[in-house]
């Protein structure tokens, strides 16, 4: 997979690309991630990329030309162009599962007050990572990239993500490690039993219990899907 991230702040991605699982995936040749400064695509002498909004208003708006020129320069027939913005559909695990099947993702990071509306004509998908506002699209781009890359075959073991939270519309079950007892808090006996069938049943029950307590909306959505 190839991921091109278009941003005004390339240095924000330095740690993201050089640590942990993302670094290993890049080194193993499982993903190619390019950070592209779309300021370089500005036609203006001082590399201007924003201007005041027509009709007045606060803040600055990203101009069409630098962003569109950057998209067109890296786009291929296999590309999916993603715009990070608060108005996009809410990003979910099922979205990551879909995106992992693309050969080439282009993620555009917004900044300032927003985009010139005409940029949307060159975009395939708009995504939001939640109902809150950030100073730019760099953090959402990292979140999307991280969640997709970990699903690429060979990056982590399949068993590591098959039972993750949200995979089956349930939150993950509680997990424990050594010691078996810590300050009066004991690991559930079933997990020490060695009975894999009972352990599986326990974990499913805990997933349902935790989801009902913490995210009842997910249970409602699951019931609606069954009815349909």
Secondary structure by P-SEA (a helix, b strand, c coil): cbbbbbccccccccccccccaaaaaaaaccbbbbbbccccccccccccccccccccccbbbbbcaaaaaaaaacccccbbbbbbccccccccaaaaaaaaaccbbbbbbbccccccccccccccbbbbccccccccaaaaaaaaaaaaaaaccccccccccccccccccccccccccccccccccccccccccccaaaaaaaaaaaaaaaaaaccaaaaaaaaaaaac
